């Protein structure tokens, strides 16, 4: 998970922005205003198409940064860490919040100063190198039987119902519990670390409208999460198990701050996007019956289908970077210090890369989606997310082959970064 609050982040780059007056047409301004509307959250793809065609390097006053919508531009911005940095974003964001101050922000800045998702090479490289062995495809495959068992248990609990709410009944508890299994966190603490994740990753950074109250909750949640993990790490030092925290303690040459920042990052990032993969993915299959039937008749296509579901309605819609230097892109000048927002959701439907980009094709090949990012910050947990998608959606298709959407009005989370449903009522 990447954390974002770009509207306030422009405060930290205000001088750079003022030095670069931006001329926008009334049409661009009108289009930009849609980026914070319910209609955009419901279906961002028509707006992405317009931007990609008319203004692919778009200064967004609504989002406080340069929104990139072409595949090549998005991939370049994610790959080129020398010109587009991840470091310094959170500090600029916190400095822009009123009445925060350096001392109050210290628990948050301390964490994010050593979190792998907010470090550029060369600082990023040794931490990544030590974390990577714990996240290989072979390592994640060892958890398959446990994930399958958990999936069956959650679905068994829904047996006999004629309607379920897929997000709260299945798509959230399954990956949250799997995260606990993989990391070594007791499953009964699932709701607790969801609250911490929501306070930090959603209410503070995800909305772009952080308030003083949201900041205080996030600050307290970081403190509580560190205390919780400190006790858990101490326990695993005494009694190691087959989990990632034990692996980090025994095999990684981390400083104490690097160890805890890594653990906190995994707790914050490890389940929300997978929840959205299951929810968005199953909704796409409900709305595309021909493709769903084909998948049911050809279950060997499940792995390819998960890649297509990730492309078609990506759980991660946008990332964000900070320009290190002045950059000329698409006839526009991005100034050093300004925020750049590579739109993964737009890139994944770029017709120059994907034929019939708005059509779901479960056996699409090739499928060069970038839903897990690109370059040195490619998602560490990508193989675990893929595995959970295969298990979770495969189980749903077998258990309820004739499931139907039970509402004509879905509500989407209003999040600047992630795309996910508030609820998904399904008639089974």
N, C-alpha and C positions, 0 to 999 in steps of 0.2 A: 504494500500500500504506500502510495505517495501522498503526503499531506499538503494541503493547499489552502491558502487564503489570499489569492492574488490581489483582490481589491484593496486590502490594507497594505499589501507588500509594496504598492507603488509609493507609499509614504516614504519608505526607505530609499527610493530612487527618484524622489521628486525633482531634484536638481537636474538629473539627466533628462527627465521627461519634459520639463519646462524648456530646456535648451533645444528641444527638437519639436517645434510646433507641428501638429499633425493636421493636415488638411483632409477632411473627409466630406464626401458628398452627402446630400440629404438622404439618398438611397442607402448609402453605407450606414449612416446614423440610424435610419429606420430598421435596417437589418440587424444592427448591433443591439438595438433595444429588445429584440426578440430573444436574446441569449439568456435572459433572466426571467422568462415567462413560463407559465405552466405548459403552454403549447410546446415550447422547446424541450422541457424536461420529458414531456410525453413522447415526443418523436423528434429528435435532433437532426435526423438525416436529411430532410429537405433543406434545412438551413445550411448544413454542411455543404450540400450540393451547390447552393447559390454562392456561398463564399468561395468554394473551390473554383467555380467558373468565373466569378466576377472580381474577387478580391482575396486571393489565396494567402496572402500575407497581410492580415487584417489587424489594424490597431483597434482593440476593443476597449472602449471606455467602460463598458459594463463589467468586464472581467479584469481590467487593469493591466493588460499586457497584449503582446502580439500573438494572435491566434493563427496557427499554421494548419492548413487543411489538405495540402497535397501530400501524397505518400512519400515522395522523395524528400520533401522539406522536413516532414515529421521524422523520418528515419535519420536524416542528417543531423537534426538538432538533438536527437537522443544519443546518437553515436559520437558526435564531436564534442567531447568533454573539454577540449582545449578552448573552445569558443563559447560553449554553453554549459554552465556549471550548475551543480546541485548544491554546492556549499554556499553558506551565507544567506540562504533564502529564509530560513526560519528566524534567524536573528533579526533580519530586516523586518519581517512580519511582526515580531514581538515589539520591536522598537516603535513600530507605527501604531500600536494600541495605546489609547489614552490611559494615563495613570497606572501604567504597569511598572516601569522602572527596572533597572538592571537587577537589583536584589530580588524583587518579587519573581522575575522571570528566570532566575538562576536554575531552579530544578529542571525547567524545560530546556534551556539553552545548554545545560550540562549534558543532558541526554543526547540532544540532537547534534552536539559538537562531535560526538563519537559514533553516532548511528551510521551504519553502512550506507543507508539510502540517502544520506546527506553529506557524504564524503566523496571527493574526486580523487583520482590518481594523482600522486603516488600514495596518499594516505589510505585510500580505499583498497588498494591492491592486496596488502598482506592480510587484512581482515577477511576479505572475500576469499582469498586462497585457503584460509583456515576453516571457513564456514562451508565451502563448497563440497568437501567430501561427505558431509552429513546429508546432502540433498541430491545425490546422484539418482538417476532413474532406477538403478539396481537397488539402492538403499530404500527408496520409496516403495519399490515393488514388494519389499518384505512386509509392508503394512497392508497389502491388498486383502488378505483373509480377514484381518481385524476390521477393516473398513466395510467389507461385505457383510460381516456379522452385525456390525452396528447399523448398517442400512436396513437389514432385514428386521432387526429389533424395533427400529422406529416405525417401519411400515406395519409390522405386526400390531403395534399399539393403535394403529388407525383402522384395523380390520373391523368390518361391520358398519363403518360410516358410509353415508352416501355422498357426503361433501367434506372436503378437507381444506384447510388453509395452508397451502404448500410451504410458504416461507416459515411461519412460526412452528408448524408441525414437523417439518422435515429439512428444508433447505438451510435453516439456521442451525438447529441442534446437531445435525450430522457433522458438518465441517468444524463446528466449535468443539465437539467432542473428539473428533479426529486430531485436531490441533493439540488437545490435552494429551492424547495418547502419544503423539509424535514427540512433543516437547517433554512430557513427563509431568504434566499438571493434572491434579486430581479432577475427574470429570464433574464432581459436585460443585466445583468453583467456576463452572462455565458461565453462569449469568454474571458473576462478579467481573471476569475479565472482559465480557461484552460491554459492561457499563464503563470500564476504564477505556476501552477502545472507542466507544461512542463519545465519551467526554473529550478525548484528545483528538481523535482522527476525524470525527464528524462535526461535533458542535463548535469546536474551536477553529479547525482548519478547513473543514469541508464545505461550510456554507458561504464563506467570503464575507460574512456579517458578524464577526466575532464581537461579543459584548464583554463587559467587565465580569459579569456573572459566569459566562462561558469560560473565560480565562481562569477564574478562580477554581472552577470545577476541574478544568484540565490540569491545573497546577497541583491540586490535591490528589487527583488520580495518578499523576506521575509519581508523586511521593509514596502513595499507597502501593502502587505497582512495584516500585523499587523495593520497598520493605517486604512485600510478599515474595518477590523473587530472591531476595537476599536469604530469607529463611529456607526457600526451596533449594537454592544452590548449596547452602550449608548442609542440608539434609542429604543431597546427592553426593557431596564430597564424602560423607560417611557411609552412605548406602547407594552406590551407583546402580543404575538399571539400564535397560535397553531403550534409551531415549536420548534426544539430542542434547538436553541440558547436561546429562552425564557425559556425553561425548565431548562437549565443549570444555567441561571441567577437567577431564582426563587427558585430552589430546590437543587442546588449543593453547597457544602461548599468548593469552590475552592479558592486558592490564585489567584491573578490577572494573574500571569504567568501560572498557571495550566489551568485557563479558556481559555486564548488566545492560549496556546499550543494545547489544546484539539480542539478548533475550527479550528486552522490552519491545524492540522492533518486530520480532517474530510474533509476539503476542498481539501487537497492534495490527500486523499485516496478514496474519495467518488464516483468517476465516471469512471475513466480510466479502472479499472478492469471489471466493468459492461459493458462498451463499448466492451471490448474484449470478454466477455462472449457471448454477442449477435452476434458479428461478427464471432468468432470462432465456436460458436454453430450452427449458420445458415449455415455456410460453411460445417460443418460436415454433416448436414442433406441434403444439396445439393449433396454431394458426396456419400450419402448412401440412395438411393431412396427408397429401400424397407423399411428401418426404418422410413423414412419421411412419406411414405404412411401409415404405420401402426399407426403412431402418429396422422395423419390427421383423420384416421378412428376411433381412440380411444383417443379423447382429454383428457380423465380423466387420461391418462398416462403422462401428461405434467410435473407434479412435479417430477416424477421419471426420466423423460427424461432430465430435467435440471440438476439433479444430475449426470447423465451419461455424459452429455455434459461437465460439469465441470471436470469430471474425464478424459474424452477422450482427451481433448485438453485444459488443464488448463490455464486460463488467467494469473495465477501466477505460474511461472515455478520453481523459486528458491527463498529461503529465505537465510538469513545469520546470523551467530552467531559468537561470539568470545569465544574461549576456556578459561575458568577461570583457569583450572588446566590441568596437563598432563593427557591424556586419551588414553588408549589402545582400539583400535577399528578395527576389521577386520584384525588383525595382523599388524597394523600400529600404530605408536605412534604420536598422535596429541599433540603438545607442547602448554603449557599455552601461551596465547596471539595470537595464530594463528587463522586465519579465517576458519570457517567451513561453507560449502554451501550445505544445505539439498535440494536436487533436487526434488521438489514436482512432477514435470512432470514425472520424472523417477519412483518415488514411486507409482504414480497412474497407472502405467502400469507394475507393478511387477507381473510376472506370479505366484509367490507363494501366492499372495493375490487375484488376479483377474483372473478368467478363461477367456481364449481368450482375453488377455488384449488389443490387437490392433484392436479388433472388437467393433464397436458401437452397444450397446444393450440397447435400450431405457427403458426397464423394468428390468435392471440388479438389482438383489437382492440376497444377500446383496450388498451394494455399500459403502465401507469404504474409499472413497476418502478423501484426506486431502487438498483439494484445498483452503480451508479457514484457513489453518494452523492447529495447534494442541496445546493443553495445555492452559496455562494462556493467551497466546497471540492469541487465536482463534479470528478470525475477528469479530469485533463488528457489522459490517454491513452485516453479512452473510444473515440474513433473508430478508433484503431489497434487496440485490442482487438477491436472489432466486426469490423474488416476481417480480422484474423487468424482470428477465429472462422468467418467466412463461407468463407474460403479453406481452412482446415484441415479443418473438418468436411465441407464440400462435397467435398473431395478424397477423404476417407475413404469417403463414401457412394458415390462413383463407382468407386473402386478396389475396394472390398470390399462390394458391396451385400448380401451374405448373411452378413456377419460376425456372430459370436455370442460372448456372454460365456463365457469358458473357466474360470470358477471359480464356486463358490456361496458363497465367503467372501471379501469384500472388506475391506481394512483402510484406515481413514481416518486422516489426520494428526490428531494431538491438538493442535490449535491453537485458541486462544481467539478468533481473529479470522477466519482463512481456513478454507474448507472445500475439501479436496482429497484425492484418493486417494494412498496410498503406491504403489500399482501397479494396473494394469488389464490383466489377461491377456485377450486377445481371440483367438478362433479365426477365422482368415481363409481 
